[in-house]
Amino acid sequence: MQAPQAGRHFSFATGPDVELTADYVVVGSGAGGAAAAITLARAGRSVVLCEAGPWRDPEDYPHTMYGTMRDMFNNWGSLVATGDSIIPVVQARLVGGTPVINSAIVVRTPADVLEDWRVRHGLGGVFNEDTIGRAQDRIEQELQIQPSEAEILGPSSERMLQALERLGLEGHPTMRNVANCQGVMQCLQGCRNRAKQTSNVLWIRELLQLGGTVLSCAEVERVAIERGRASGIRGHFRHPEERNRGAGFRVQATRGVFIAASATGSAPLLQRSGVRLPYLGQGWRAHPGAGVLGVYDEHINMHRGPSQAAASIHYRADIGIKLESLSLPLELIAARVGGAGPQLMHKLAQYRKTAMWVAAVRCDAVGSIKRTLWGSTALHFVPSKKDLWRLREGLKIVSKLHFEVGATKVWPGVYGMPAEITPDTLDLFDQAPLDNKAYTWVLSHLFGGCSLGADPATSVVAPDLHLRGVRNLHVVDASAIPTTLGVNPQHTIMAMAMVAAERLVNEERP
Ligand SMILES: Cc1cc2nc3c(=O)[nH]c(=O)nc-3n(C[C@H](O)[C@H](O)[C@H](O)COP(=O)(O)OP(=O)(O)OC[C@H]3O[C@@H](n4cnc5c(N)ncnc54)[C@H](O)[C@@H]3O)c2cc1C
């Protein structure tokens, strides 16, 4: 852990409690929290940003995926959603939040989503093409968002784009928040090359320069709510490795409290703080994804290139899937291919000849999240039969793409199917079980739990951006999003947080 150059940064300590006062306190420094905090600070407000995870500079990011899970994921990535199966949920816990370990893909909020929010959720007055569009213009400039360049696409993504073109399907190099990307497949480990333009290297530093305060290793335990008004937060520092409790901290917020602890953190925090709203923790949604490994005769070398440089939205509207290349390090592929002993080693020996492409599903399923009596998080999510059909179709399409550009076989990773599928057995996908337990999917795009909306029966945050029944309490992260998006969410989350913070500052009473 290294302290930043300027401003006040408090990290894990034992001893007397830290007591602070500011105009605003922001809980969580990920996509939503960092965007809200910098907007408030640029408007001249004093801001304290509290983050449960540690501060890490890019040169301190781990080299391996194992190190990333140990140092940057929430509880080693051990959170799961349960229902009729167990699905891993991936989230980061460090200053900068999940964008530090994400693939840096940046996609604008689709117009159909904003229209749906206007019609079904009454949000058109706040989040619309004009407000979100202007915020996204600014974000794109500040985070240097650009298409993945041809020279660094890498062989796996290049091949995927060729396959999409040959089959007449939409395909594009991903837009990403990177500068001078060298294509070294390190996006999911944080990018030690400093290519990724994440908030821990930009906005949170600027926040400190503007006089803001950052608390890292600082887990907020409660929001203080007095007479229907949020007045601050309290919590304890936690050692990033040992997880033992350090000193307490309290922040008095004279103008407002912004919650941005993510779709897995915000609802449980509000529940713990005594908020009792019927829809709190409900309306939890996701875009789970799963991949197929294509096996080629020649070396593909998927470790060359960014983690995810090719994508297709061809089937976003009809089937409800997005296709992407996803290059993973050997240790994650080892977890994905299954098997043991010589069988596993034989598969891993072919690592250089494989390419992984995935289908992410825009699920209909609606789950829930709650804090259990013993303090853990219980997430319930059961993809519907239609969602399973979407995934199965997606895996078949991805396999077809692999065969189009020379794969001799694919490893579908579906229980109940042969371990290897060849071009003449592709139709076996149509008989794969529509059973959640048969697929090895992962949840990384998450929404809801503190949904925004006009109807009190299906929302927690009103269109005036205040939590229902509590003044000065706002939610500005993925948990506030009332629907799925069908595209990667970080751009939408950052833009929503900026628009909300700007609007609330403009509406402040003198
Ligand atoms: C592996 C992976 C790859 C992804 N790739 C992409 C991509 O390429 N493009 C894209 O658009 N999206 C991607 N996503 C999704 C995207 O990163 C998230 O949707 C987004 O970061 C969510 O923003 P957020 O602000 O809601 O939460 P986060 O960014 O997760 O931030 C929440 C922060 O709050 C902190 N926190 C939680 N509880 C507390 C507490 N009690 N006190 C203090 N702090 C707390 C957490 O430690 C965390 O840092 C990916 C996600 C994963 C897991």
Ligand as a Chemical Component Dictionary entry (heavy atoms), coordinates in Angstrom:
data_LIG
# 
_chem_comp.id                   LIG 
_chem_comp.type                 NON-POLYMER 
_chem_comp.pdbx_formal_charge   0 
_chem_comp.three_letter_code    LIG 
# 
loop_
_chem_comp_atom.comp_id 
_chem_comp_atom.atom_id 
_chem_comp_atom.alt_atom_id 
_chem_comp_atom.type_symbol 
_chem_comp_atom.charge 
_chem_comp_atom.model_Cartn_x 
_chem_comp_atom.model_Cartn_y 
_chem_comp_atom.model_Cartn_z 
_chem_comp_atom.pdbx_ordinal 
LIG C1  C1  C 0 -14.191 -9.536 -14.273 1  
LIG C2  C2  C 0 -15.114 -8.411 -14.642 2  
LIG C3  C3  C 0 -14.990 -7.811 -15.882 3  
LIG C4  C4  C 0 -15.846 -6.773 -16.241 4  
LIG N1  N1  N 0 -15.653 -6.141 -17.430 5  
LIG C5  C5  C 0 -16.395 -5.046 -17.720 6  
LIG C6  C6  C 0 -16.113 -4.291 -18.875 7  
LIG O1  O1  O 0 -15.171 -4.579 -19.612 8  
LIG N2  N2  N 0 -16.906 -3.224 -19.144 9  
LIG C7  C7  C 0 -17.956 -2.867 -18.336 10 
LIG O2  O2  O 0 -18.669 -1.925 -18.672 11 
LIG N3  N3  N 0 -18.203 -3.549 -17.203 12 
LIG C8  C8  C 0 -17.433 -4.601 -16.859 13 
LIG N4  N4  N 0 -17.646 -5.250 -15.683 14 
LIG C9  C9  C 0 -18.698 -4.751 -14.780 15 
LIG C10 C10 C 0 -18.338 -3.412 -14.143 16 
LIG O3  O3  O 0 -16.997 -3.381 -13.718 17 
LIG C11 C11 C 0 -19.302 -3.163 -12.983 18 
LIG O4  O4  O 0 -20.616 -3.200 -13.513 19 
LIG C12 C12 C 0 -19.077 -1.841 -12.297 20 
LIG O5  O5  O 0 -17.759 -1.698 -11.829 21 
LIG C13 C13 C 0 -20.041 -1.708 -11.126 22 
LIG O6  O6  O 0 -19.868 -0.438 -10.556 23 
LIG P1  P1  P 0 -20.332 -0.139 -9.080  24 
LIG O7  O7  O 0 -19.957 1.260  -8.774  25 
LIG O8  O8  O 0 -21.746 -0.548 -8.929  26 
LIG O9  O9  O 0 -19.514 -1.166 -8.158  27 
LIG P2  P2  P 0 -17.947 -1.451 -8.052  28 
LIG O10 O10 O 0 -17.220 -0.898 -9.199  29 
LIG O11 O11 O 0 -17.841 -2.904 -7.755  30 
LIG O12 O12 O 0 -17.504 -0.615 -6.774  31 
LIG C14 C14 C 0 -18.039 -0.847 -5.487  32 
LIG C15 C15 C 0 -16.972 -0.516 -4.461  33 
LIG O13 O13 O 0 -17.598 -0.396 -3.191  34 
LIG C16 C16 C 0 -16.750 -0.955 -2.215  35 
LIG N5  N5  N 0 -17.574 -1.313 -1.052  36 
LIG C17 C17 C 0 -18.490 -2.307 -0.959  37 
LIG N6  N6  N 0 -19.047 -2.310 0.264   38 
LIG C18 C18 C 0 -18.482 -1.285 0.963   39 
LIG C19 C19 C 0 -18.642 -0.797 2.293   40 
LIG N7  N7  N 0 -19.519 -1.345 3.143   41 
LIG N8  N8  N 0 -17.873 0.242  2.676   42 
LIG C20 C20 C 0 -16.991 0.818  1.831   43 
LIG N9  N9  N 0 -16.791 0.383  0.550   44 
LIG C21 C21 C 0 -17.539 -0.654 0.134   45 
LIG C22 C22 C 0 -16.133 -2.160 -2.921  46 
LIG O14 O14 O 0 -14.948 -2.569 -2.263  47 
LIG C23 C23 C 0 -15.913 -1.610 -4.318  48 
LIG O15 O15 O 0 -14.638 -1.050 -4.466  49 
LIG C24 C24 C 0 -16.837 -6.324 -15.319 50 
LIG C25 C25 C 0 -16.950 -6.917 -14.074 51 
LIG C26 C26 C 0 -16.100 -7.952 -13.723 52 
LIG C27 C27 C 0 -16.235 -8.567 -12.368 53 
# 
loop_
_chem_comp_bond.comp_id 
_chem_comp_bond.atom_id_1 
_chem_comp_bond.atom_id_2 
_chem_comp_bond.value_order 
_chem_comp_bond.pdbx_ordinal 
LIG C1  C2  SING 1  
LIG C2  C3  SING 2  
LIG C2  C26 DOUB 3  
LIG C3  C4  DOUB 4  
LIG C4  N1  SING 5  
LIG C4  C24 SING 6  
LIG N1  C5  DOUB 7  
LIG C5  C6  SING 8  
LIG C5  C8  SING 9  
LIG C6  O1  DOUB 10 
LIG C6  N2  SING 11 
LIG N2  C7  SING 12 
LIG C7  O2  DOUB 13 
LIG C7  N3  SING 14 
LIG N3  C8  DOUB 15 
LIG C8  N4  SING 16 
LIG N4  C9  SING 17 
LIG N4  C24 SING 18 
LIG C9  C10 SING 19 
LIG C10 O3  SING 20 
LIG C10 C11 SING 21 
LIG C11 O4  SING 22 
LIG C11 C12 SING 23 
LIG C12 O5  SING 24 
LIG C12 C13 SING 25 
LIG C13 O6  SING 26 
LIG O6  P1  SING 27 
LIG P1  O7  DOUB 28 
LIG P1  O8  SING 29 
LIG P1  O9  SING 30 
LIG O9  P2  SING 31 
LIG P2  O10 DOUB 32 
LIG P2  O11 SING 33 
LIG P2  O12 SING 34 
LIG O12 C14 SING 35 
LIG C14 C15 SING 36 
LIG C15 O13 SING 37 
LIG C15 C23 SING 38 
LIG O13 C16 SING 39 
LIG C16 N5  SING 40 
LIG C16 C22 SING 41 
LIG N5  C17 SING 42 
LIG N5  C21 SING 43 
LIG C17 N6  DOUB 44 
LIG N6  C18 SING 45 
LIG C18 C19 SING 46 
LIG C18 C21 DOUB 47 
LIG C19 N7  SING 48 
LIG C19 N8  DOUB 49 
LIG N8  C20 SING 50 
LIG C20 N9  DOUB 51 
LIG N9  C21 SING 52 
LIG C22 O14 SING 53 
LIG C22 C23 SING 54 
LIG C23 O15 SING 55 
LIG C24 C25 DOUB 56 
LIG C25 C26 SING 57 
LIG C26 C27 SING 58 
# 
